[in-house]
Amino acid sequence: MKVTEHLDRAKNPLISVEIIPPRRGRNIQKLHDAIESIKPFNPPFVDVTSHAAEVVWEEMKDGTFQRRVKRKSPGTFGLCAAIKYKFGIDPVPHILCAGFTREETEDALIELSYLGIENLLAIRGDAKIKKDHRPGRTTNNYASELVAQINNMNKGIYQDDLIDSTPSDFCVGVSFYPEKHFEAPNLSFDIEMLKQKEALGADYGVAQMFFDNRHYHDFVARARGEGVKMPLIPGIKILTSKKHIQSIPRNFFVEIPEELTARMLKAETRADCIEVGVDWAYHQTLDLLDKGAPCVHFYIMQNTGPFIKLMDKLKKHL
């Protein structure tokens, strides 16, 4: 089922999650166990991140270093197939501009269509390496261009002019940034980009994590005022470590509220940190659902323990 269909048919508040595939060579069973542990909470869909290849330098036995191009966490499509057919949950693979040509993207979308996967999250991603511009190869530089390519395939328009081509039928999600994208000059510009993605075929948006709900509520109000009509799903991250109050702002360009920072700094143990993070996310979620958020999306990656603690607290409200 498509994400938009889940949203339209929901009779109770929806809770979705995002996970990351194991690092190369790691056992998949741990992640399967993690997905099994959250099944009782009936997530309607699970996002699965994807990563472009990047350059790494590996030290050889003779002390020299060799340049190699690797994807640290491959397996997004295989994991999506397992989520759909082993666990009965709709997967949402992330499709990237960065590191992939339009031709490679088209091949990937065909594979996903053959797998019966109906949902995608189209994002730019961070370019780790640059693709060679070989003859006949093109790239999407922005998420809006990727959305347009997917929408074209949904109309039966492929990279080559094919006869009797079969249209795909993907539901396309995109990201948005309640505190604005770090490269955007201002929030109005960011909202205009979101509006453009919707015009090109995006069906819904998922927010970058935030810890102050006012950012989300203000963004949605402004976006609606500018004509954005698609569902805008808030994204939540449960803090579990004091390190998060520095690493998350540095890596994701988001604000940690003063009160949350103070509470995390006072926590004496890791368990105390998790308790603070769960409590903060609990009150965030209640406020978001009370004010009409269509779904709340949790960035849990592979650590389901804090999420399960949160859901146990939320169950009487769902």
N, C-alpha and C positions, 0 to 999 in steps of 0.2 A: 504494500500500500504506500502511496505517496505521502510525504510529510504533510502537505496541505490537506490531504484527505483525513489524516489523523487529527489535525487541528479542527477541521470542520465537523467531524463526527464526535469529538470528545464530549463526554457528559461530566467528566471529573477533570480536575487539573492534571496536566501532563508534565512528566519529568523525564528528560532525555539526558544522555551522557555522551562524552567523547573519550575515546581511548587511543592508545598508540601501539602499533605493532611491536613485538620484541626486537631487540637489537639483533643484528645478523648473527646467526649461529646459536641463539638462545632457544630454549624449549618453549613451544607454544602452549603447553599444558597449563602453565601458570596463568596465562591470560584466559584460557578457556574456563579455568576454575573461577577466575574473577568475574567473567560474564555470567557464569552459572549462579554466582552469589548475589547478583543484582536482579536476576530474573523475577524473583518474587515481587519486585516493585513495579513490574510491568512497564519498562521503558518502551515507548512506541517506536523509537528509532535510536540507533547508536552510530555516532560519527566515528570514522576511522581516519586518523591522520595519514598523510603521505609526505615523503621527503624526497627532494631532488638529490641527484648525485652531487658529491662534493669532492674536492681534491684533498687527499691525505698523503702525508709523507711517512713511509714506513721504514724503520731502521732494519737493515739487512745484517746477516751474520758477520759480514766483513767490515761492519761499522759505517758503511755508506747508507745513504737514504734514497729510496725510490719513490717517485711520484706515481700515485695510483688514483683512479677515480672510482668512488664507491658510493653506494646508498647504504647508510648505516642501519636503517630499519626498513628493509623490503617486506613484501608480503601483504600489502594493503588489500589487494583484490582477493587473494586467497582467504584472508581473515574475514572479508565481507561475505564471501560465499559461505563460510562456516557459520557466521552470525545468522544469516538468512535461513540456511537449511538444517543446521544442527540445533540452533537455539530458537528459531522461529521469530526472530526480531528483524525489522527492516534496517539494513545497514545504509550508511551515507558515506561513501568514500570521498576523500578530498581530492580534487583534481587541480593540478597546479599549472600555472603558466611557466614558472621558472624551471629551467632545465629540460623542457620538453618542446619539441616542435609541434606545429598544428597537425602534421601528418601522424606523429606518434600519439598525439591526443586523440585523433580520430580512431586510430587502431584500438586504443584503450577503451574508448567509449563503445566501440563495437563489441569488444570482449565483455564489458559490463552488461550491455544489452542482451547478449547471448546468455549471460548468467541469470537474467531475470531481475537485475538490480535496477530500481526505478528512480533512485534519488542520488543527487550529487551535490557537493559543496564546491563551488568554483571560486578559487582564490589565486591571487598572484603568486604568493610564496616568495621566499628569499632566494635570489639567484646565487648559487654556490660556484657554479662554473658557467661559462658562456658556450652555447652551442655554435658550432661552425655553421656559417650561412652557406651551405652547399646549394648548388643549383636545384631548384624544385622544392626546396625546404623553406618553410616560413614559421614565424613564431608569434605567439600572443604576448604582448608586452604588459597588458593590463587585464585585470579580472573582467572588465567590461567586454573586452575582445573575446575572452574565453566564453563568457555567457552568450555572446552573439554566435560563436561557432556551435555551441551546443544547441541553441535555439534553431540554427539553420539545419542541423541534423534532425531535429524534431519536425522540420518541414520537409525532410527528404533531400536537403541540399548538402552534398559532400564536397570534399576538397577538389575532386575531379568531377567533371560533368558526366554523371552516370545516368544510364537509361533505366527506367523502372526501379529506381532506388526505393528502399523501404524506409519510411521515417522512423526515427527513434521516438521514445516517449518518456523522457526524463523530466523529473521535477528538480528544478535548479535552485539551490540555496546560495546565498552570498554572505559575506561577513560585513559588519559595520562596527564603528568605533564610537561608543558613547562619549568618550573623552577626546575624540578625533584621532585620526591616523597621524602618527608622528611626522609624516612627510607632508600632510595637508597644511596649507597656510592658515586655515580657519575652519570652524565647524560648518559654516554655511557651504563651503566648498565640498566638504565631506558628504553632506546631505545631498548636494547636487549630483555627486558621483553615484550615490545610492539610487537616486531617482533615475539616473541614466541606466544603471544596471537593470532596474525594474522595466524600463521602456524597452530594453534589449531582450527581455525574456526571463528575468529572475522571478521566482515565485515566492520566496520568503527570505528573510535575513536572520542571521544569528550574531549576537553581540560578542565582541571581545570581552573578556572578563572585566568586571568592575566591582568595587567594594562599597561604593556610595550610590544608593539607588537613585539619588537625585540626578545623577548623570544620565541614567537610562530614561527616567521619566521625562526629563527636559529634552533629550534627543528625540524621543518618540513624538512628543508634542510638536516640536519644530518640524520634524519630518512630515507629520500629518498636515501641518500648515502649508508645507511646500508641495503637497500632492502625492506623497508616498502612500500607497494603499496596501501593500503586501504585509503579511504578518511579520512582526519584529520580535524575535525571541531573545530574552535576556540570557546572558552567560555568567555563570558563577564558578569561582574557584574556592575551595576550602583550604585555608591556610593550615599547615601542619607543622611548621618549623619557624624559628626565629629568623632563619636565613631568608625566608620568603619576603620579609619586609624590605629587604634590599635587592634580592635577585629578581623579584617580579617587576618592580618599577623599572629596573635597569633593562630587562629583556622585553617587557611588554608595554612600557611607557604608560603605565596607569598609576593612579594615586592610591596610597594606603591611608585611610583616614587616621587622624591623630588618636582617636579613642582606641581603634583596633591596634594601632602600633603600640600604644602604652600597655594595653592588656597583654599583648604578645611578649613584650619585654619583661613584664612582671611574672610571666609563667616560669616555673622552676624546672619542670620536666617536659619531655616530649609529649607525654600524655596530657599535661596541662595545656601545651600549645594546641594540641588537637582539639581539646575541649573548648578552647577559646575560638578556634576556627569554625568548629561545628556550630557553636552558639551564634556566632556572627552570621553565618550562612543561613541558619534557621530563621533569624529575624528578617534577613534580606528576602528570603523566599516567601515568608508570610506576607510581607508588604507587597511584593511583586504580584502574587496571586490575588491579594485583596484588591489591587488596583487594575486587575484585568489582563495581566500578561497571559498570552495564549499557551505558554509552556515555559518551563525553566530548564535551562540546559547547563549541565555540570561538567566541568573539565576535570575528570578524575584520572585520566591517563591509565595507569595500571594499579593504582592504589585505591581499592574499593572500601577499605575499612572505615575511614572517616565518612564516606558517603553513606554507608549502611547505618552508622550511628545517627547521621542526620535524618535519614528516612524513617528510622524508628521514632524519632521525635516528631516528624511531620505526619505520620500515618493517620492520626486522628483528624487531620485537616484535609486529607486527600480523598 
